[in-house]
């Protein structure tokens, strides 16, 4: 149910908060000012102009760096880092995210479960408010309406997809499974009841339709990399089709369009070895901007403050030695050092990573072009184009390691190498191993070095969260629901 806690801002009330969050842009900066009181704003004014409609969109994006309760339940980055520590590459100290690392943080009254549900449904409601308001506006042109409706559909599809990933098992195991509701119209504090959980086939049908519409109608241009455009929608839709696995040609087409067509150019990056916090790098496709002052997450957007042991921060993430051994000494992604000298007494603390240098101005990646290149490689493999898959994989490998050689693998070994490359490229970012294990029905096995040495079998219930207790209590459509 889109309950009160998830609907704390209604149609007009959201704009009261966001109307004066004006955008100031330069070649380097993208930020939003603090809101001021605009009591008395009417619904008609909210979407009366392009500027006002864009301010509403800016508020949704600002919510991605919001702070809900504690350090580990901030914005979008908190969801992604929670997935990142569920694999076998990162060892999380007894600190924030330790219960995600232990695959324990899934009960219906836990803050991970409640935050993930509330955050995504809140943004879906904002998206529906945007679509409804734009469609009923007298102040926007038809072209402007088409663009802003596309933005609303992007946000709705994106956040429904995030809910499907976190609250349901592998989509292809049972497409008729009913776990999460779909909302396509705004709700408010006065809304009574909630929608019933829909079959996963309908959930993904809504996700795909929304994102296909967004791809069709979003412009290529945008205000900056913390905003969305057609390429961002293509990238998210490529992720979706990589989960459904029923249209690999579409995955390739979307990924290739998102990264620009030239894999060798797309993967070039100057972020490796320089702290991995600059969204101006041409390889970053979509990111959360931070400037160290008025555009900085109060509790420090992760993964940088967790990974960086050379700066005063949380200093809580370590690297599994077996994962570190997968990198050659000439690979720029081999950022692993032993600064504590404790391998004999505390083996799991042997390696830390200098991939991230924490500052309050460290930008946070959401999607990078290299992910799209690897999706293209995976799609070519699935389509039977083995040599093309090898070439795309090598485009990334050779950009990161001057001594890399093109693979001769084929069959399952080639797919395994592509998935390993995803782990090597995106450790600490969005949880590629968790994402891939879930969609391919693979286990996550840890060695005994890990602080919490746990094996997660393929198709384990630990791959998804339980439905929040508040939802079960307030939405009568969940009567008799088996909350496994």
DRENROVEX-114791 format. One record per residue (C-alpha): residue number from 0; y, x, z. Coordinates in steps of 0.25 Angstrom, whole numbers, plus 2048, in hexadecimal, padded with zeros to 3 digits. Example, Ala and Ser with C-alpha at 12.3 -4.5 7.8 and 13.67 -1.06 7.14 Angstrom:
2
(0, (7EE, 831, 81F))
(1, (7FC, 837, 81D))
This chain:
484
(0, (800, 800, 800))
(1, (80E, 805, 7FD))
(2, (811, 803, 80C))
(3, (81E, 804, 813))
(4, (81C, 813, 816))
(5, (81A, 816, 807))
(6, (825, 80D, 803))
(7, (830, 812, 80D))
(8, (83A, 812, 801))
(9, (83B, 805, 7F9))
(10, (842, 803, 7EC))
(11, (850, 803, 7F0))
(12, (84E, 80C, 7FD))
(13, (848, 817, 7F5))
(14, (855, 818, 7ED))
(15, (85D, 817, 7F9))
(16, (857, 825, 7FD))
(17, (857, 82B, 7EF))
(18, (864, 826, 7E8))
(19, (86D, 832, 7EC))
(20, (862, 83C, 7EB))
(21, (869, 842, 7DF))
(22, (864, 84D, 7D7))
(23, (86A, 85B, 7D4))
(24, (864, 863, 7CA))
(25, (866, 871, 7C5))
(26, (85D, 87B, 7BD))
(27, (857, 87E, 7CB))
(28, (859, 873, 7D4))
(29, (854, 865, 7D5))
(30, (857, 85E, 7E2))
(31, (85A, 850, 7E9))
(32, (865, 84E, 7F3))
(33, (863, 847, 800))
(34, (864, 838, 7FF))
(35, (86F, 830, 805))
(36, (870, 822, 80A))
(37, (872, 818, 7FE))
(38, (870, 80B, 805))
(39, (872, 7FF, 7FC))
(40, (86D, 805, 7EF))
(41, (867, 7F9, 7E7))
(42, (85A, 7F9, 7DF))
(43, (862, 7F8, 7D2))
(44, (86A, 805, 7D5))
(45, (85D, 80D, 7D8))
(46, (85A, 80D, 7C9))
(47, (867, 80A, 7C3))
(48, (869, 817, 7BC))
(49, (861, 823, 7B8))
(50, (867, 82C, 7C3))
(51, (862, 822, 7CD))
(52, (855, 821, 7C8))
(53, (853, 830, 7C7))
(54, (858, 831, 7D6))
(55, (84C, 827, 7D9))
(56, (842, 831, 7D2))
(57, (848, 83D, 7D9))
(58, (845, 836, 7E6))
(59, (837, 835, 7E3))
(60, (836, 843, 7DF))
(61, (83D, 847, 7EC))
(62, (832, 840, 7F3))
(63, (829, 84A, 7EE))
(64, (82F, 854, 7F8))
(65, (830, 84A, 803))
(66, (82B, 84C, 811))
(67, (823, 840, 817))
(68, (81E, 845, 825))
(69, (819, 853, 826))
(70, (818, 860, 81F))
(71, (80C, 85C, 817))
(72, (810, 84F, 813))
(73, (81D, 852, 80B))
(74, (81E, 84E, 7FC))
(75, (815, 850, 7F0))
(76, (813, 85E, 7F3))
(77, (80C, 85A, 800))
(78, (802, 852, 7F9))
(79, (7FF, 85E, 7EF))
(80, (7FE, 868, 7FA))
(81, (7F4, 860, 802))
(82, (7EB, 860, 7F5))
(83, (7ED, 86E, 7F3))
(84, (7E7, 872, 801))
(85, (7DB, 86A, 7FF))
(86, (7D5, 874, 7F5))
(87, (7CE, 881, 7F8))
(88, (7D9, 88B, 7F3))
(89, (7E3, 888, 7FF))
(90, (7E0, 88A, 80E))
(91, (7EA, 883, 816))
(92, (7ED, 887, 824))
(93, (7ED, 87E, 830))
(94, (7FB, 878, 82C))
(95, (800, 86D, 824))
(96, (7F6, 868, 819))
(97, (7EA, 86D, 821))
(98, (7E4, 860, 822))
(99, (7E5, 85E, 813))
(100, (7DF, 86C, 812))
(101, (7D3, 867, 81A))
(102, (7D2, 85A, 812))
(103, (7D4, 852, 81F))
(104, (7E2, 84C, 81C))
(105, (7DD, 83F, 815))
(106, (7DC, 834, 820))
(107, (7E3, 827, 81F))
(108, (7ED, 82A, 82A))
(109, (7F0, 839, 827))
(110, (7FE, 83D, 822))
(111, (7F8, 843, 815))
(112, (7F2, 836, 811))
(113, (7FE, 82D, 815))
(114, (808, 837, 80E))
(115, (801, 838, 801))
(116, (7FF, 829, 800))
(117, (80E, 826, 805))
(118, (814, 831, 7FC))
(119, (80E, 82D, 7EF))
(120, (80F, 81E, 7F1))
(121, (81D, 81F, 7F5))
(122, (820, 827, 7E8))
(123, (819, 81C, 7E0))
(124, (822, 812, 7E6))
(125, (82E, 81A, 7E3))
(126, (828, 81B, 7D4))
(127, (826, 80C, 7D4))
(128, (834, 809, 7D9))
(129, (839, 812, 7CE))
(130, (832, 80B, 7C3))
(131, (836, 7FD, 7C8))
(132, (844, 801, 7CA))
(133, (846, 808, 7BD))
(134, (83F, 7FC, 7B5))
(135, (849, 7F3, 7BC))
(136, (855, 7FB, 7BA))
(137, (861, 7F6, 7B2))
(138, (868, 804, 7B2))
(139, (85D, 80D, 7AB))
(140, (85B, 80E, 79C))
(141, (84D, 80B, 796))
(142, (84B, 81A, 794))
(143, (84F, 81D, 7A3))
(144, (846, 812, 7A7))
(145, (83A, 817, 7A0))
(146, (83D, 825, 7A6))
(147, (83E, 821, 7B4))
(148, (832, 817, 7B3))
(149, (82A, 823, 7AE))
(150, (82E, 82B, 7BA))
(151, (82A, 820, 7C3))
(152, (81D, 81F, 7BC))
(153, (81B, 82E, 7BE))
(154, (81D, 82D, 7CD))
(155, (814, 821, 7CE))
(156, (809, 828, 7C6))
(157, (80A, 835, 7CD))
(158, (80A, 830, 7DB))
(159, (7FE, 826, 7D8))
(160, (7F7, 832, 7D3))
(161, (7F9, 83A, 7DF))
(162, (7F4, 82E, 7E8))
(163, (7E8, 82D, 7DF))
(164, (7E5, 83C, 7E1))
(165, (7E6, 83C, 7F0))
(166, (7E0, 82E, 7F4))
(167, (7D5, 82D, 7EA))
(168, (7C8, 835, 7E6))
(169, (7C6, 83A, 7D8))
(170, (7CB, 830, 7CE))
(171, (7BE, 831, 7C5))
(172, (7B5, 82F, 7D1))
(173, (7B8, 820, 7D2))
(174, (7C4, 81B, 7C9))
(175, (7C2, 80D, 7D0))
(176, (7C5, 812, 7DE))
(177, (7D0, 80B, 7E5))
(178, (7D8, 813, 7EF))
(179, (7E7, 813, 7EC))
(180, (7F1, 807, 7E7))
(181, (7FA, 807, 7DB))
(182, (809, 803, 7DC))
(183, (811, 801, 7D0))
(184, (81D, 7F9, 7D6))
(185, (826, 7FD, 7E1))
(186, (823, 7F9, 7F0))
(187, (82C, 7F8, 7FC))
(188, (82D, 7F6, 80B))
(189, (82B, 7E7, 808))
(190, (81F, 7E9, 7FF))
(191, (813, 7E2, 806))
(192, (805, 7E6, 803))
(193, (7FF, 7F1, 7FA))
(194, (7F8, 7F3, 7ED))
(195, (7E9, 7F4, 7ED))
(196, (7E2, 802, 7EA))
(197, (7E0, 802, 7DB))
(198, (7D4, 808, 7D4))
(199, (7D6, 817, 7D1))
(200, (7D5, 814, 7C2))
(201, (7E1, 80B, 7C3))
(202, (7E9, 815, 7CC))
(203, (7E7, 820, 7C1))
(204, (7EA, 816, 7B6))
(205, (7F7, 813, 7BD))
(206, (7FA, 822, 7BF))
(207, (7F7, 826, 7B1))
(208, (7FF, 81A, 7AB))
(209, (80B, 81E, 7B3))
(210, (80A, 82D, 7B0))
(211, (808, 82A, 7A1))
(212, (814, 821, 7A1))
(213, (81C, 82C, 7A8))
(214, (817, 836, 79E))
(215, (81C, 82D, 792))
(216, (82A, 82A, 798))
(217, (82E, 836, 7A0))
(218, (838, 83F, 79A))
(219, (835, 84E, 798))
(220, (842, 852, 79F))
(221, (845, 851, 7AE))
(222, (84F, 856, 7B8))
(223, (846, 861, 7BD))
(224, (838, 865, 7C1))
(225, (838, 85D, 7CD))
(226, (839, 850, 7C4))
(227, (82F, 84A, 7BB))
(228, (82E, 849, 7AC))
(229, (824, 847, 7A2))
(230, (81D, 854, 7A4))
(231, (81B, 851, 7B3))
(232, (815, 844, 7B0))
(233, (80C, 84A, 7A6))
(234, (807, 854, 7B0))
(235, (804, 84A, 7BA))
(236, (7FD, 841, 7B0))
(237, (7F5, 84D, 7AC))
(238, (7F0, 84E, 7BB))
(239, (7EC, 840, 7BB))
(240, (7E4, 841, 7AE))
(241, (7DE, 84D, 7B4))
(242, (7D9, 844, 7BF))
(243, (7D4, 839, 7B7))
(244, (7CE, 843, 7AD))
(245, (7CC, 838, 7A2))
(246, (7D7, 83E, 798))
(247, (7D7, 84D, 797))
(248, (7DF, 84D, 78A))
(249, (7EA, 846, 791))
(250, (7E9, 850, 79D))
(251, (7EB, 85B, 792))
(252, (7F6, 854, 78B))
(253, (7FE, 851, 798))
(254, (7FC, 85E, 79E))
(255, (800, 866, 791))
(256, (80D, 85D, 78F))
(257, (810, 85F, 79E))
(258, (80F, 86F, 79D))
(259, (816, 86F, 790))
(260, (80B, 873, 786))
(261, (80A, 882, 788))
(262, (801, 886, 793))
(263, (804, 894, 792))
(264, (813, 891, 794))
(265, (811, 886, 79F))
(266, (80A, 88F, 7A9))
(267, (814, 89A, 7A9))
(268, (81A, 89A, 7B7))
(269, (823, 8A3, 7C0))
(270, (820, 89C, 7CD))
(271, (813, 8A5, 7D0))
(272, (817, 8B0, 7D9))
(273, (825, 8AB, 7DC))
(274, (822, 8A0, 7E6))
(275, (81E, 894, 7DE))
(276, (82A, 88C, 7E1))
(277, (833, 88B, 7D4))
(278, (832, 87E, 7CC))
(279, (83A, 884, 7C1))
(280, (82E, 88C, 7BD))
(281, (82B, 886, 7AF))
(282, (81C, 884, 7B3))
(283, (820, 87A, 7BE))
(284, (820, 86C, 7B8))
(285, (823, 863, 7C4))
(286, (828, 868, 7D2))
(287, (82F, 864, 7DF))
(288, (83D, 86B, 7E0))
(289, (841, 872, 7EC))
(290, (84E, 87A, 7EF))
(291, (84D, 87E, 7FD))
(292, (858, 875, 803))
(293, (85A, 866, 7FF))
(294, (84E, 866, 7F6))
(295, (843, 86C, 7FF))
(296, (837, 865, 806))
(297, (83A, 865, 815))
(298, (82B, 869, 818))
(299, (82A, 873, 80D))
(300, (823, 86E, 800))
(301, (815, 874, 7FF))
(302, (80E, 87D, 7FB))
(303, (818, 888, 7FD))
(304, (81A, 888, 80C))
(305, (80B, 887, 80E))
(306, (808, 892, 805))
(307, (813, 89C, 807))
(308, (80F, 8A6, 813))
(309, (81A, 8AF, 811))
(310, (825, 8A5, 815))
(311, (827, 89D, 821))
(312, (820, 890, 81E))
(313, (813, 889, 821))
(314, (80B, 895, 81C))
(315, (7FE, 88C, 81C))
(316, (7F7, 88E, 80F))
(317, (7ED, 899, 80C))
(318, (7E4, 89C, 800))
(319, (7D5, 89B, 7FF))
(320, (7D0, 8AA, 7FC))
(321, (7C6, 8A4, 7F2))
(322, (7D1, 89D, 7EA))
(323, (7DA, 8AA, 7EB))
(324, (7CE, 8B2, 7E4))
(325, (7CF, 8A9, 7D8))
(326, (7DC, 8B0, 7D4))
(327, (7DD, 8BD, 7CD))
(328, (7E6, 8C8, 7D2))
(329, (7EF, 8C6, 7C6))
(330, (7F1, 8B7, 7C7))
(331, (7FF, 8B3, 7CC))
(332, (7F9, 8A8, 7D4))
(333, (7F2, 8B2, 7DC))
(334, (7FC, 8B1, 7E8))
(335, (7F2, 8B3, 7F3))
(336, (7F5, 8BD, 7FE))
(337, (7EF, 8C1, 80C))
(338, (7FB, 8C2, 815))
(339, (7F4, 8BF, 822))
(340, (7E8, 8C8, 822))
(341, (7E0, 8BE, 829))
(342, (7D4, 8BD, 81F))
(343, (7CA, 8C2, 829))
(344, (7CE, 8B9, 834))
(345, (7D3, 8AD, 82D))
(346, (7CE, 8AD, 81E))
(347, (7D5, 8A1, 81A))
(348, (7E3, 8A7, 81C))
(349, (7E0, 8B3, 813))
(350, (7E8, 8AF, 807))
(351, (7F6, 8A8, 806))
(352, (7FD, 8A6, 7F9))
(353, (80A, 8AA, 7F4))
(354, (80A, 89F, 7E9))
(355, (815, 898, 7F0))
(356, (822, 89E, 7F7))
(357, (828, 894, 800))
(358, (836, 891, 800))
(359, (83E, 883, 802))
(360, (841, 884, 7F4))
(361, (833, 885, 7EE))
(362, (831, 87B, 7E4))
(363, (823, 873, 7E5))
(364, (81B, 872, 7D8))
(365, (815, 864, 7D4))
(366, (80F, 867, 7C6))
(367, (80F, 874, 7BE))
(368, (80C, 876, 7B0))
(369, (800, 87F, 7B3))
(370, (7F9, 873, 7B8))
(371, (7FB, 86C, 7AB))
(372, (7F6, 878, 7A3))
(373, (7E9, 878, 7AC))
(374, (7E8, 869, 7AA))
(375, (7E8, 86B, 79B))
(376, (7DE, 876, 79C))
(377, (7D5, 86C, 7A4))
(378, (7D7, 861, 79A))
(379, (7D3, 86A, 78F))
(380, (7C7, 86E, 796))
(381, (7C3, 860, 798))
(382, (7C6, 85D, 789))
(383, (7BC, 868, 785))
(384, (7C7, 872, 780))
(385, (7C2, 87E, 788))
(386, (7CA, 889, 782))
(387, (7D7, 881, 783))
(388, (7D4, 87F, 792))
(389, (7D1, 88E, 793))
(390, (7DE, 891, 78C))
(391, (7E7, 888, 795))
(392, (7E0, 88D, 7A1))
(393, (7E3, 89B, 79D))
(394, (7F2, 898, 79A))
(395, (7F3, 896, 7A9))
(396, (7EA, 8A1, 7AE))
(397, (7F1, 8AC, 7A5))
(398, (7FE, 8A7, 7AA))
(399, (7FA, 8AA, 7B8))
(400, (7F2, 8B6, 7B6))
(401, (7F4, 8C1, 7AB))
(402, (7E6, 8C5, 7AC))
(403, (7E0, 8B7, 7AA))
(404, (7D6, 8B6, 79F))
(405, (7D2, 8A8, 798))
(406, (7C6, 8A2, 79E))
(407, (7B9, 8A0, 796))
(408, (7B4, 895, 79F))
(409, (7B0, 887, 79A))
(410, (7AA, 87B, 7A0))
(411, (7AB, 878, 7AE))
(412, (7AF, 887, 7B1))
(413, (7BB, 885, 7A8))
(414, (7BF, 879, 7B0))
(415, (7BD, 880, 7BD))
(416, (7C6, 88B, 7B8))
(417, (7D1, 881, 7B5))
(418, (7D0, 87B, 7C2))
(419, (7D0, 888, 7C9))
(420, (7DD, 88C, 7C2))
(421, (7E3, 87F, 7C7))
(422, (7E0, 884, 7D5))
(423, (7E6, 892, 7D2))
(424, (7F2, 88D, 7CC))
(425, (7F6, 881, 7D6))
(426, (7F1, 886, 7E3))
(427, (7FA, 87F, 7EE))
(428, (801, 875, 7E4))
(429, (7FA, 868, 7E2))
(430, (7EB, 86A, 7E6))
(431, (7E4, 86D, 7D8))
(432, (7D7, 86F, 7DF))
(433, (7D7, 862, 7E6))
(434, (7DC, 85B, 7DA))
(435, (7D1, 861, 7D1))
(436, (7C6, 860, 7DB))
(437, (7C9, 851, 7DC))
(438, (7CA, 84E, 7CD))
(439, (7BE, 856, 7C9))
(440, (7B5, 852, 7D6))
(441, (7B5, 860, 7DB))
(442, (7B3, 865, 7E9))
(443, (7BD, 86E, 7F1))
(444, (7B5, 878, 7F8))
(445, (7BB, 882, 802))
(446, (7B5, 890, 807))
(447, (7B4, 893, 815))
(448, (7C1, 89B, 815))
(449, (7C9, 88E, 815))
(450, (7CF, 88A, 822))
(451, (7C9, 87D, 820))
(452, (7BC, 87F, 817))
(453, (7B9, 872, 812))
(454, (7B1, 86D, 805))
(455, (7B6, 861, 7FF))
(456, (7AB, 85B, 7F6))
(457, (7AE, 855, 7E8))
(458, (7B2, 846, 7EA))
(459, (7B5, 848, 7F9))
(460, (7BD, 83D, 7FF))
(461, (7C6, 849, 804))
(462, (7CC, 849, 7F6))
(463, (7D4, 83D, 7F9))
(464, (7DC, 837, 804))
(465, (7D9, 82A, 80C))
(466, (7E2, 81E, 80A))
(467, (7ED, 81E, 815))
(468, (7EA, 815, 821))
(469, (7F8, 80E, 81F))
(470, (7F4, 80A, 811))
(471, (7E7, 804, 816))
(472, (7EE, 7FD, 821))
(473, (7F9, 7F7, 819))
(474, (7F3, 7F4, 80C))
(475, (7E9, 7E9, 80C))
(476, (7E3, 7ED, 7FF))
(477, (7DC, 7F8, 806))
(478, (7D4, 7EF, 80F))
(479, (7C6, 7F5, 810))
(480, (7CA, 801, 809))
(481, (7C0, 80D, 80B))
(482, (7CA, 818, 80F))
(483, (7C0, 824, 80D))
